[in-house]
Amino acid sequence: MAETFTILVTGGTGLVGNGVKHYVESTPELQKHKWIFLSSKDGDLTSEKECTAVFEKHRPTHVLHLAARVGGLFANMSDNIGFFRDNLKMNDNIVELCAKHDVKRGVFCLSTCVFPDGAPLPLTEEIIHNGPPHHSNEGYSYAKRMLEVQTRLHRKFNGRDFVCVIPTNLYGTHDNYHLQNSHVIPGLMHKLYLAQQSGQPFTVMGSGKPLRQFLFSWDAGKIFVDILLAPREKVDFSSVILCGDEENEYEIREVADALIKAFDFKGEVKYDTSKADGQFKKTASNKKLRSFLPSDYKFTSLEEGIKISVEWFRDNFDTCRK
């Protein structure tokens, strides 16, 4: 009889959590396992007592830790110490309970904000600690860096099968569509929806020229699960960047054009060049990830991913996070 696992997914109702859920629901082989998708309603993971109760209740064999206290630029700048402490406590609880319960593998989600501010490109896994992160969200960034240190030390000294994954520029269904505190694609999606409803121009902040490697959340969900369940000899790394190929960088203008096509928007489009563009490139290397993936693996195209994302957003506008 095939071995079955109990897999605990923290942050199970968010962007990546729903990407994982989509992969599980569309893959019969994965449905033999027991999947527990946690939300904040299931317990406060910054509380050692509540976190312990979750592990005692479910007794997971595998853990995918996606949960974090996250916020926009203003929220981070106004409470850097709060973001540092809450994420530090949550991550420490999860990592140590994974060790205590002898989970077969723990996969932990980091963020590209862990990289040093102004680091040379392309970004690679080895340079995470080579300089301070950007000051605006240093509390969150350092907490995520400590998660990388803690899991790596468990791997080195205690033989724990712990892996950190660093996703970049994710988008998809079940995202956060807040007009000020969201990432670029969900933010533009919400603005375009409102422009279409009101008959107003669709205004994109900046020139539209900066380049980014975008990754669809369904791709991310699949890869997270594949890393979680792959044989140990295939997962011979303590951290890996999760991003599309370097040659598939898209201008923000190309993203806007794909959104306009998906919405079938016929109105006026403006680029407000009085607004700053931010960093022009943030290229990351996926060389290590490519060595793990099948040689013929293809990422979802930006056009297809945006089409799916827009359909979901329209259907769920009234209830989505915004």
Secondary structure, 3 states (H helix, E strand, C coil): CCCCCEEEEECCCCHHHHHHHHHHHCCHHHHHCEEEECCHHHCCCCCHHHHHHHHHHHCCCEEEECCCCCCCHHHHHHCHHHHHHHHHHHHHHHHHHHHHCCCCEEEEECCHHHCCCCCCCCECHHHCCCCCCCHHHHHHHHHHHHHHHHHHHHHHHHCCCEEEEEECCEECCCCECCCCCCCHHHHHHHHHHHHHHHCCCEEEECCCCCEECCEEHHHHHHHHHHHHHCCHHHCCCCEEEECCCCCCCEEHHHHHHHHHHHHCCCCCEEEECCCCCCCCCCCECCHHHHHHCCCCCCCCCHHHHHHHHHHHHHHCCCCCEC
